Amino acid sequence: MTDDRTSPRVDRTEQPEEIRVDTPYMPITPLVPTAHISGITMDNVNRAQTPSGLVPGASESGDNTEWDASSLDSAIEWLESHASFLNKQSYTMVEIQDKMGGTAAAGGLNGVGGGATSPLGAFDRAGDLARKHGSLFTTTQQSVRKLAEDLYQAANALREVKENYETAEKANAMSAAEMERAFSEAATSGSNG
């Protein structure tokens, strides 16, 4: 038996947002005949969902992770495209923080004892969980921005390597022409002598 939660091949985006389990009519108490349970509905926490703002557009290479390094130009373009995508994502991912109650929720809502509640609820540890989520969000956002910056720097370094390569190619072409001329001159002077 495999555990679907840890299996890497399970597509969890197709799962429903809610799970409903119908049960037979069950009175809760004989004293209150109108109170009964006929089913349970709960959020499906196993459903995977990517917020629409975090999906690359049609012309963006975005989350594409393979490229053909046949030319330095395509490598530079790849690096800059991914850096741009990640840089945008680092700002649009605020949608995730907003769904968790914004910066206020991450800052210290206390739950039952503190009065206010977080999107995670009002139980005693909800505030702690919201703060941990806020800290994880901030760290992830900073890491994504740093990665975008590093990709831009890599593109600039590769552009410099390309320029040096082109300069070296020109120098080699000149040297080859000079060598050909020297051989021609040597052949001409050798046949004259």
C-alpha positions as a printed Julia matrix, in Angstrom:
193×3 Matrix{Float64}:
   0.0    0.0     0.0
   1.41   3.41   -0.95
   0.88   6.69    0.82
  -0.62   9.16   -1.71
   0.59  12.11    0.34
   4.26  11.25   -0.21
   4.06   9.76   -3.69
   5.74  12.16   -6.15
   3.53  11.12   -9.1
   0.12  11.85   -7.56
  -1.65  14.8    -9.18
  -3.46  16.4    -6.27
  -4.74  19.41   -8.25
  -7.73  17.4    -9.49
  -8.98  16.59   -6.0
 -12.1   18.4    -4.77
 -11.78  21.41   -2.47
 -14.16  19.86    0.04
 -14.86  16.33    1.18
 -18.41  15.36    2.11
 -19.25  12.14    3.89
 -22.96  11.37    4.15
 -24.04   9.42    7.2
 -27.41   7.96    8.15
 -29.74  10.22   10.1
 -28.42  10.24   13.68
 -30.15  12.23   16.43
 -27.6   13.93   18.68
 -29.72  13.68   21.78
 -33.15  12.23   22.5
 -34.13  15.44   24.33
 -33.7   17.64   21.23
 -35.21  15.69   18.32
 -34.45  18.45   15.8
 -30.67  18.22   16.34
 -29.12  15.51   14.21
 -26.07  14.66   12.12
 -26.59  13.65    8.51
 -23.09  14.09    7.19
 -19.73  15.75    7.56
 -18.17  18.34    5.24
 -14.54  19.4     5.62
 -11.85  21.13    3.61
  -9.65  18.76    1.64
  -6.2   19.63    3.01
  -4.56  17.18    0.58
  -5.64  19.18   -2.5
  -2.78  21.01   -4.18
  -3.49  24.43   -5.62
  -1.23  27.05   -7.2
  -2.52  30.63   -6.94
  -3.19  32.03  -10.42
  -0.71  34.88   -9.91
   2.12  32.4    -9.5
   1.66  30.71  -12.9
   3.91  31.93  -15.76
   2.28  33.7   -18.7
   2.09  32.27  -22.23
   5.25  34.03  -23.49
   7.31  33.47  -20.32
   9.61  30.5   -19.93
   9.04  30.84  -16.17
   9.26  27.42  -14.57
  10.94  25.78  -17.58
  14.14  24.26  -16.22
  15.77  22.88  -19.36
  17.54  24.79  -22.09
  19.79  24.13  -25.04
  23.25  25.6   -24.48
  24.12  25.58  -28.18
  24.93  29.26  -28.03
  25.9   31.71  -25.34
  23.1   34.04  -26.45
  20.43  31.45  -25.66
  22.01  30.84  -22.25
  21.98  34.57  -21.47
  18.36  34.81  -22.6
  17.45  31.8   -20.44
  19.12  33.27  -17.36
  17.49  36.68  -17.82
  14.07  35.17  -18.53
  14.17  33.06  -15.36
  15.55  35.93  -13.3
  12.7   38.14  -14.5
  10.12  35.42  -13.74
  11.47  34.85  -10.22
  11.73  38.57   -9.53
   8.05  39.02  -10.48
   7.07  35.99   -8.4
   8.83  37.38   -5.34
   6.4   40.31   -5.46
   3.23  38.5    -6.59
   3.67  35.78   -3.97
   2.28  38.3    -1.47
  -1.03  36.67   -2.43
   0.03  33.74   -0.23
   0.68  36.04    2.72
  -2.64  37.81    2.14
  -4.48  34.47    2.31
  -2.83  33.91    5.7
  -4.09  37.22    7.05
  -1.32  39.56    5.88
   1.58  40.88    7.9
  -0.59  41.49   10.95
  -1.34  37.77   11.28
   2.35  36.96   11.05
   3.22  39.62   13.58
   1.63  38.29   16.68
  -2.05  37.55   16.89
  -2.48  35.54   20.02
  -5.66  33.56   19.57
  -7.83  32.76   22.58
  -5.82  34.61   25.22
  -4.91  37.61   23.05
  -8.35  38.28   21.65
  -7.73  38.44   17.9
  -7.61  35.35   15.76
  -5.43  34.3    12.84
  -6.69  32.62    9.66
  -5.62  29.39   11.31
  -8.15  29.84   14.1
  -8.4   31.01   17.68
  -6.83  28.06   19.46
  -3.83  28.74   21.69
  -1.13  27.76   19.14
  -2.75  29.48   16.12
  -0.8   32.69   16.72
   2.47  30.76   16.98
   1.72  28.91   13.75
   0.83  32.17   11.99
   4.12  33.73   13.14
   6.07  30.68   11.93
   4.26  30.84    8.58
   5.06  34.57    8.36
   8.73  33.91    9.09
   8.86  31.11    6.5
   7.13  33.34    3.96
   9.6   36.2     4.53
  12.61  33.9     4.29
  11.29  32.27    1.11
  10.49  35.62   -0.48
  13.99  36.94    0.3
  15.55  33.74   -1.07
  13.57  33.97   -4.32
  14.66  37.62   -4.74
  18.29  36.68   -4.05
  18.09  33.87   -6.6
  16.7   36.29   -9.2
  19.55  38.71   -8.47
  22.1   35.89   -8.75
  20.64  34.83  -12.12
  20.9   38.42  -13.4
  24.55  38.49  -12.25
  25.2   35.15  -13.96
  23.69  36.52  -17.19
  25.94  39.59  -16.98
  29.0   37.42  -16.31
  28.1   35.16  -19.24
  27.65  38.23  -21.46
  31.19  39.29  -20.49
  32.5   35.78  -21.25
  30.76  35.96  -24.65
  32.4   39.33  -25.4
  35.79  37.94  -24.4
  35.17  34.89  -26.55
  34.26  37.04  -29.55
  37.37  39.2   -29.0
  39.53  36.07  -28.77
  37.92  34.69  -31.95
  38.78  37.91  -33.78
  42.33  37.76  -32.45
  42.62  34.12  -33.51
  41.23  34.93  -36.97
  43.82  37.69  -37.35
  46.57  35.38  -36.19
  45.45  32.71  -38.65
  45.49  35.28  -41.49
  48.92  36.43  -40.42
  50.14  32.82  -40.29
  48.72  32.13  -43.75
  50.45  35.22  -45.09
  53.72  34.16  -43.46
  53.43  30.69  -45.01
  52.6   32.26  -48.36
  55.6   34.57  -48.11
  57.84  31.71  -47.02
  56.59  29.57  -49.9
  57.11  32.42  -52.35
  60.58  33.26  -51.09
  61.48  29.54  -50.92
  60.53  29.01  -54.54
  62.56  32.06  -55.59
  65.72  30.87  -53.95
